[in-house]
Amino acid sequence: MRNLIVGIVVGLVVGVVVGTTLIAPRLKLPAGKSEWVRAAEQAAPEISRPLTPARVGVTAELEAGNARRLRWRMASAYASTLPQLGELGVRLETTLWHVSGGAMVLKLHEPSTLVAADEMFEAVRSGAIDAAFAAPALWGEKNSAFRLFSAIPFGPPIQEYLAWIFDGGGREMLREIAHKQGVHMLICGALAPEGSGWFRKPVKSMEDFKALRLGMNDLGGRVAAKLGARVTEMPIGDVFVALEHNLIDGAEASQPAVDLKLGLHQLAKYYYFPGWHQPATLLNLTINLEAWRALAKERRVQIEAACGDNVTHGLAVGEARQFSALKELIKQGVSIETWAPDILTALKAAWGRVVAEESRNTKL
């Protein structure tokens, strides 16, 4: 028995050392590698973690006195170290624990520790995991309408966006679309306007824009492609690598505070505004539908309250932190630029064409 205990302790210590020295450093940035990054890493493939299908519903139910304690596993698309994006996921975990009096644990897992970003939706839908924290645009391949609940190019400011979500029918529309896919979705975070992108050289004309190799995702990327830019979709965590290896000329990432954390100013010195592609951004909690329906009303209200608080916090922090981040970026030699009027006009016209195409091809 003594040898058994010693063996277990040694195994745990070795596991911690390996996790902290080899695996943890790889989780500092969001998951979901683009194809060219996957190809570059074929010589040293990442550790794969096969999904273990769980029963639909909670991962574990523990008895705590007379009250059931629910423990859910939540995959996140964003590293917990990222300002706002990751921070809001951590805050959701903490807030829900407090408002439920410790009766509900929504355990956040770093990117790729449960499932890859592009597999999160299916993992939630099947019940392999209970929930995922991400921007709804990540599920755009399931239904393009999900992209409208992340960010809308040339769309409304955040106040109007939230007015439509919570009092204009948007929330009900999202619920209907999500339920058809076997999941339940809650708006669970909000971000202030993003920067429009980082570039190695100034973009002064339409000719400059058309010549760009541009890292840009979702609807904004489709708009840029309409104008002739060579667009590559990539996770936020791949932007630095792509710029570092000269695979792109510029890219959009997030807000100034997030971009500063990513260190993009070390590789590109021209930061463009306004963020026409994402004047406001919403984050989302996606939950297995049967697990949601199995919850007591009290638990549902607690999750909704925690998400509502996350939206409020995201709005306040998003506005508060950007000024100091911009000041620091300028101190680091970044040139803050604005788009020429003719480029913005062309982008807006291209957005109209994307809207027409999406309207014809999307089923609600």
N, C-alpha and C positions, 0 to 999 in steps of 0.2 A: 504493500500500500504506500509506504514511504517513497519507493522508487517511482510509483505512478504519479504521486503528487509532484515530485521533483520534475518529472518529465513534462507534466502539464505546465508548470511554472516556466520552465525553460522554453517551451514552445510558444507561450504567450509573449515572453520577452523578445524572442527572435521575430515573432510576427509584428510586434510594435516597431522594432528597429527597421525591418524591411519596409513597413508601411510608411514610416516617417522619413526614411532616407531615400527610398527608391520610388515609391508610388505617390506620396503626398506632393512632392515638387511638380508633378505632372498635372496636378489638379488646380493650378492657380488660375487658369483661364477657362472660359466656357467650352463645353464639348461640342462635337459635331464637326469633324474635319472635312474639308472639301476634298474633291477627288485628287487634285494635284498634291495635296499634303499626304494623303493616304499612299499615293504612288511613291513619294519620296521616302516614306517610312517602311516600305515593304521589307527592307533589309533588317529592320528591327521592329516587328509588329508588336502592337500593344497587347497587354494581357486581356484575354476575352473572359467575360464573366457570363456564363450561360444563365438565361432566365429560368427560375424555378417557378412554374405556374402555381399560384396560390388559389384557394377558393375565392370566388367573388365575394367581396365584402372586406371586413377588417382583417388586418394581418394577424392581430392577436387580440384576444379579449381576456383581461385579467380581472379577477375579483379583488376589490378593495373595499372591505366592509360590505355594505349592502349595495354599493354603487359599482356599475361596470366601468372599467377603465379601458378605453379604446386606444390602440397604438397603430398608427398608419405610417407607411413608408412613402415619402414624397421625393421624387427625383427633381432636381433643379437643372435648368439649362445654363445657369450662371454660377460661377465660383462665388462662394460666400465672401471672399475678400474684395469683390468689386463694389465700389460705391453704388448705392441705390439698387442696381440690378440684383446683386447677390445679397445685399444688406436687407432688402425687403423680404426675401425668402426667409432669412434668419429671423427677422422681426415677426413674421407670420407664425413661425414655430413657437416663439416665446409668448406672443400675445394670446394665442389660442390656449396654451397651457394655463396661463393666468386666468382667462375668462371662464375656463371650464373647471377651475379649482383643481387642476392637475388630473382631471378625469379623462382628458383627451390629449394624446401625444401625437403630433404631426411631425415625425422625424425627418428633417431635411438631409438629403444625401448629395454630396458634391457631384458635379458632372461626371458621367460615365462610371460611377461607382455602382450604380444599379443597372443602368441601361444607357446606351448611346442616345444622343439627343434626337436623332432621326427615328428612333425606335420607341420613344417615350409614349407617344399617343397609343400605339398598339398595345404596349405593356399595360397602360391604364385601362384601355377598353377591355382587354382580356382578363383583367383582375390579377395579373402577375405582380403589379404594384398598385397602390391605392390612389395615388395622386401625382401630378406633375405641376411644376411652377415654371411658366415660360410666357412669352408673348404669343398670342393666338396665331399670329402669322406663321409660326413654326408648323402649324397644322394645315397650311394652305393647300397642300396637295390632296388632303382629304376633302376639302371644300374651300374654294377660293374665297367664299364669303367670310371665312374666319379672318382673312387679312384686314377686313374693314373694322375689326374689333381690336386691332393692334395700332395702326396708324394710317392716316389718309393723306396722301400728297395734296398739298394746297388745301388741306381740310380745315376744320374749325379749330379755334383755340380750345384749350383744355376745358374751360368752363362750359362751352357749348357742346363739346364732345360728351362730357359727363351728363349734361342736361338731357341729351338724346338717349344715353344709356339708361339712366335711372328714372326718367319721367317722360320719355318720348317714344317708348316702345322698343328701344335697342336691347335692353336686358331680356325681354320676352322673346325677341327674335333670336338672340344668341342661344337661349335655352332650347328653343324649338330645333334649331339647326344641330346643336350639340346632342340632344336626346336621340335624334335620328342616327347619330354615329355611336351611340352606346355610352356617352359620357355626359357629365353635368359640368357646366362651366360657370365660374364666378369671376367678375372683374375684381382683381386683388392687388392692384398697384397702379400708380400713375406717375409719368415722368414729364418734366417740363420740356420745351422745344430742344431738339438736338442741333448740333452743328451740322453743316451740310457736307463737310468732307475735308480730308487732309490731302494736300498735293505737293509734289516736289517742286513744281514750277507754277507761276501764275497762270490762270486760265482766263485769257483776256477776250477771246472771240469764240464764235461758233466753230471755227476751224480748229481751234485749240481743243474745244470740248469733244468734237467728233474723233479726234486723234487719241483720246484717252483710253488707256487700259484701266478700267475702273472696278474696284471691289464694292459691290452694292447689292443689297438683297431686296426681295419682295417687290412691292408695287413700285417703289422708287427706282429699283434696278430696271424694271421693265420700261419705265419712262425714259431713263437715260439711254437705254438700248435703242429706243425709237429714234433718237437723234444721232445714232451712229456710233456711240461709244461702245467699246468692247467690254461688256460687263461680265464679271465673274462673281457668282454668289459665294459667300464664305462666312463662317461664324466669326463673331467679334474677336475671338481668341486667335484667329489666323491672320488678322490684318497686319499685325506687327511683322510676322514672319514673311508675308507676301511683299511688304514694302522693303524689308531688309534684304531680300534676295532679288529685288528689282523685277518682280513678277507683275507688278501693277504700278501705275503712275500716281494713283490716288485712291482713296477709299473713304466711305462714311463709316463711323463707328457708333458714337453715342453722344452724350452730353460732355461739356468741357471737363467736369470733375472726373468722369469715367475715363475720358480720353487721356487726361493727365496721368491717371493711374496706370494706363496701358503703355505710356511712354511713347506715343505716336509722334510727339514733337521732336523726338530725337532723330527721326528719319524724314519727316516732311515738315516744312516750315510755313506753309501757307494754309491757313484755316479759314474755310469759307462759311458765310452766313448769308441769308437765313436758311434754316433747315427746312427747305420747302417740302422735302419728302416725308418728314415727321414733325409737324408743328406741335403734335401732342402724341404721347405713346401710352398705351394701356398694357398692363400685365395681367396674367390670368392664372387661376387655379383650376386645373382640370381634374375631375374626380370620376372614378368608376361609377356608372349610373346606378347599378344595383346596390353598390355600397352606400351611395347617397340616399337612395330610397329606403334603405334599411335603418337609417339613422332615426333616432327619436327627434321630435321637433325641436327640443331644447338644444341638441347637438347641432342641428342645421343652423339655428339662429346664432349659436356661438361662432360657427365658422363664418357666417355672413357678417357678423359684427367685427370679427378679426380682420376680414378682408376690407370692410369699410374703413376701419382704422388705418389699414395699410395704404389705402387710396389717399386719405387725408395727410398722412405722414409723407407720402411720396410727393404730393403737391407742394407742401411746405419746404421740405428739404431740397427738392428739385430747383426751386426758385432761389433758395437761400445760398446754395453752395457755388453757383456758377460764376458769380462775380469774382470771388477770390481765386477760383480756378483760372479764369481768364487772365487775371493780373499775374499769376504765376507763370502762365504760358507765355505772356508777353515778355516777362523777365527772362525767360529761357530763349528768347530770340524769335518767337513765333510772330508772324505777320497776320493780323486779322483782316480778312478781305470780304468784300460783298460781291455778289454776282452782277454782271452787267445786265441792264434792263432787257436787252434783246435775247440774252440766254434764258433769263427767267420767263420771258414771254413764250419762247420756243418750248421750254419745259412744260409750261402750263398747257399749251396746245397739244403736246404729246400726251399729257395726262388725260386729256379729253378722249384721245383715240384709245388709250388703254381702258378707260371706263367703258367705252362702247363695246370693246372686245370682251371684257370680263362680264358685262351684262348679258351678252348673247350666250356665253359659255357656262355661266354659273347657275346651278339649280339650288334654290333655297330649301 
